[in-house]
């Protein structure tokens, strides 16, 4: 009896300069293992770079891509692999190529900070998407028309995004399971020692309790409110009242577990977000100050210098010089 022919699904990985190696490998390995376990050529893949020449990952490991920016078969899924300084890697030729291929109805995705390239190309307007949590603040400020999720991955029609790291594996396992059934996806996960397949409802970051090393529900609740209210900070008295405590009790709670006052902890959250925006966006220092709850640029500069040992303007200048 004649064997039924297998349809091979193609993937093209567009590697941006400084791409995150773990995110790329975590997306590629599930495809290789799916072929090996099934004994069928279910997937094919190729690597691409803007000029087709050698491209270096975030770890310094070089990759020689298969091609430059060339037209692809319409059934190919494009995955843009980003890295740390993603904005420096997104060029006009890359954006033009992405728009052209997307107009042909192709599925386009971004892993790690690859979503930034999709957003710059206008391919995520009105869509849900995710990006690595470290780039979340800057992405939200620059692309308010995109519904940003904190999930490990998001599939919105023919747009795919994942937060990077091992979340790339979860995204690809989802695609494998949808196309060839959960048994194959589970077998691939077992081969990768990936003991828990996450869904698009799973959060990127560890819980607040795990991050701070303290399991105190009221403390966690207050910190969560702080993290969600950076632009318009909430007073310590209201934070305390919201969890049924007095301001003095809240003060003692923070001193006991975090060795700092609630006011100081809140300030550090705001300043860390400000530094992210300074390093990752073109927002003016004044707008960064306003986005992080500082009404006065001079007060912002004073607090920033006290915490980081330099002013926001010098931080921005040093970043530009490095770039």
FENWO-V989331 format. One record per residue. N is the residue number from 1. SS is DSSP state (H for helix, E for strand, - for the rest). BURIAL is 1 if it has 24 or more other C-alpha atoms within 12 Angstrom, else 0. Layout:
<<N | SS | BURIAL> <N | SS | BURIAL>>
This chain:
<<1 | - | 0> <2 | - | 0> <3 | - | 0> <4 | - | 0> <5 | - | 0> <6 | - | 0> <7 | - | 0> <8 | - | 0> <9 | E | 1> <10 | E | 1> <11 | E | 1> <12 | E | 1> <13 | E | 1> <14 | E | 1> <15 | E | 1> <16 | - | 1> <17 | - | 1> <18 | - | 1> <19 | E | 1> <20 | - | 1> <21 | H | 1> <22 | H | 1> <23 | H | 1> <24 | H | 1> <25 | H | 1> <26 | H | 1> <27 | H | 1> <28 | H | 1> <29 | H | 1> <30 | H | 1> <31 | H | 1> <32 | H | 1> <33 | H | 1> <34 | H | 1> <35 | H | 1> <36 | H | 0> <37 | H | 0> <38 | H | 0> <39 | - | 0> <40 | - | 0> <41 | - | 0> <42 | - | 1> <43 | E | 1> <44 | E | 1> <45 | E | 1> <46 | E | 1> <47 | E | 1> <48 | E | 1> <49 | - | 1> <50 | - | 1> <51 | - | 0> <52 | - | 0> <53 | - | 0> <54 | - | 0> <55 | E | 1> <56 | E | 0> <57 | - | 1> <58 | - | 1> <59 | - | 0> <60 | - | 0> <61 | - | 0> <62 | E | 0> <63 | E | 1> <64 | - | 0> <65 | - | 1> <66 | - | 0> <67 | E | 1> <68 | - | 1> <69 | - | 1> <70 | - | 1> <71 | - | 0> <72 | - | 1> <73 | - | 0> <74 | - | 0> <75 | - | 0> <76 | - | 1> <77 | E | 1> <78 | E | 1> <79 | E | 1> <80 | E | 1> <81 | E | 1> <82 | - | 1> <83 | E | 1> <84 | - | 1> <85 | - | 1> <86 | H | 1> <87 | H | 1> <88 | H | 1> <89 | H | 1> <90 | - | 1> <91 | - | 0> <92 | H | 0> <93 | H | 0> <94 | H | 1> <95 | H | 1> <96 | H | 0> <97 | H | 1> <98 | H | 1> <99 | H | 1> <100 | H | 0> <101 | H | 1> <102 | H | 1> <103 | H | 0> <104 | - | 0> <105 | - | 0> <106 | - | 1> <107 | - | 1> <108 | E | 1> <109 | E | 1> <110 | E | 1> <111 | E | 1> <112 | - | 1> <113 | - | 1> <114 | H | 1> <115 | H | 1> <116 | H | 1> <117 | H | 1> <118 | H | 1> <119 | H | 1> <120 | H | 1> <121 | - | 1> <122 | - | 1> <123 | - | 1> <124 | - | 1> <125 | - | 0> <126 | - | 0> <127 | - | 1> <128 | E | 1> <129 | E | 1> <130 | E | 1> <131 | - | 1> <132 | - | 1> <133 | H | 1> <134 | H | 1> <135 | H | 1> <136 | H | 1> <137 | H | 1> <138 | H | 1> <139 | H | 1> <140 | H | 1> <141 | H | 1> <142 | H | 0> <143 | - | 1> <144 | - | 0> <145 | - | 0> <146 | - | 1> <147 | E | 0> <148 | E | 1> <149 | E | 1> <150 | - | 1> <151 | E | 1> <152 | - | 1> <153 | E | 1> <154 | E | 1> <155 | E | 1> <156 | E | 1> <157 | - | 0> <158 | - | 1> <159 | E | 1> <160 | E | 1> <161 | E | 1> <162 | E | 1> <163 | - | 1> <164 | - | 1> <165 | - | 1> <166 | - | 1> <167 | H | 1> <168 | H | 1> <169 | H | 1> <170 | H | 1> <171 | H | 1> <172 | H | 1> <173 | H | 1> <174 | H | 1> <175 | H | 1> <176 | H | 1> <177 | H | 1> <178 | H | 0> <179 | H | 0> <180 | H | 1> <181 | - | 0> <182 | H | 0> <183 | H | 0> <184 | H | 1> <185 | H | 1> <186 | H | 1> <187 | H | 1> <188 | H | 1> <189 | H | 1> <190 | H | 0> <191 | H | 0> <192 | - | 1> <193 | - | 0> <194 | - | 0> <195 | - | 0> <196 | - | 0> <197 | - | 1> <198 | - | 1> <199 | - | 1> <200 | - | 1> <201 | - | 0> <202 | - | 0> <203 | E | 0> <204 | - | 1> <205 | - | 0> <206 | - | 0> <207 | - | 0> <208 | H | 1> <209 | H | 0> <210 | H | 0> <211 | H | 0> <212 | H | 0> <213 | - | 0> <214 | - | 0> <215 | - | 0> <216 | - | 0> <217 | H | 0> <218 | H | 1> <219 | H | 1> <220 | H | 1> <221 | H | 1> <222 | H | 1> <223 | H | 1> <224 | H | 1> <225 | H | 1> <226 | H | 1> <227 | H | 1> <228 | H | 0> <229 | - | 0> <230 | - | 1> <231 | - | 1> <232 | - | 0> <233 | - | 1> <234 | - | 1> <235 | - | 0> <236 | H | 1> <237 | H | 0> <238 | H | 0> <239 | H | 1> <240 | H | 1> <241 | H | 0> <242 | H | 0> <243 | - | 0> <244 | - | 0> <245 | - | 0> <246 | - | 0> <247 | H | 0> <248 | H | 0> <249 | H | 0> <250 | H | 1> <251 | H | 1> <252 | H | 0> <253 | H | 1> <254 | H | 1> <255 | H | 0> <256 | H | 0> <257 | H | 0> <258 | H | 1> <259 | - | 0> <260 | - | 0> <261 | - | 0> <262 | H | 1> <263 | H | 1> <264 | H | 0> <265 | H | 1> <266 | H | 1> <267 | H | 1> <268 | H | 1> <269 | H | 1> <270 | H | 1> <271 | H | 1> <272 | H | 1> <273 | H | 1> <274 | H | 1> <275 | H | 1> <276 | H | 1> <277 | H | 1> <278 | H | 1> <279 | H | 1> <280 | H | 1> <281 | - | 1> <282 | - | 0> <283 | - | 1> <284 | - | 0> <285 | H | 1> <286 | H | 1> <287 | H | 1> <288 | H | 1> <289 | H | 1> <290 | H | 1> <291 | H | 1> <292 | - | 1> <293 | - | 1> <294 | - | 1> <295 | - | 0> <296 | - | 0> <297 | H | 0> <298 | H | 0> <299 | H | 0> <300 | H | 1> <301 | H | 1> <302 | H | 0> <303 | H | 1> <304 | H | 1> <305 | H | 0> <306 | H | 0> <307 | H | 0> <308 | H | 0> <309 | - | 0> <310 | - | 0> <311 | - | 1> <312 | H | 1> <313 | H | 1> <314 | H | 0> <315 | H | 1> <316 | H | 1> <317 | H | 0> <318 | H | 0> <319 | H | 0> <320 | H | 0> <321 | H | 0> <322 | H | 0> <323 | - | 0>>
